[in-house]
């Protein structure tokens, strides 16, 4: 589902066509997980975790 490309000392990871096709499934799994842990944890903690994950996604996108 991912492609790893090496250029010198750098390693780049991106989605393969199969990975891109599975994005809706991944989003669904993420939303289910978010719902379940929201029930267990406080909303404040969930929102903090969501911000961290979104920041991680932004960093990955910026490095593509």
C-alpha positions in Angstrom: 0.0 0.0 0.0 3.0 2.2 0.2 6.1 2.9 -2.0 9.4 3.6 -0.4 12.0 5.4 -2.5 15.6 5.9 -1.5 17.6 8.9 -2.7 21.0 8.9 -1.0 20.5 9.2 2.7 16.9 10.1 2.4 13.9 7.8 2.3 10.6 8.9 0.8 7.3 7.0 1.5 4.2 7.6 -0.5 0.9 5.8 -1.2 0.8 3.2 -4.0 -2.2 3.2 -6.3 -3.6 0.4 -4.1 -3.1 2.6 -1.0 -4.8 5.5 -2.7 -7.8 3.3 -3.5 -8.1 2.2 0.1 -8.2 5.8 1.5 -12.0 5.6 2.1 -11.6 2.4 4.1 -8.8 3.9 6.1 -10.9 7.0 6.9 -13.8 4.8 8.0 -11.5 2.8 10.3 -10.1 6.1 11.7 -13.6 7.4 12.4 -14.6 4.2 14.1 -11.5 4.3 16.3 -12.1 8.0 17.0 -15.7 7.3 18.1 -14.6 4.4 20.4 -11.8 6.3 22.1 -14.0 9.4 22.5 -16.3 7.3 24.6 -13.4 6.3 26.8 -11.4 9.5 27.0 -12.3 13.2 27.6 -13.1 15.4 24.6 -10.2 17.6 25.4 -7.7 14.7 25.2 -9.3 13.5 22.0 -9.0 16.9 20.4 -5.4 17.2 21.4 -4.7 13.8 19.8 -6.5 14.8 16.7 -4.4 17.9 16.4 -1.2 15.9 16.7 -2.4 13.4 14.0 -3.4 16.3 11.7 0.0 17.9 12.2 1.7 14.6 11.3 -0.3 14.3 8.1 0.6 17.9 7.2 4.3 17.1 7.7 4.0 14.0 5.5 2.2 15.9 2.8 4.8 18.7 2.8 7.6 16.1 2.3 6.0 14.3 -0.6 
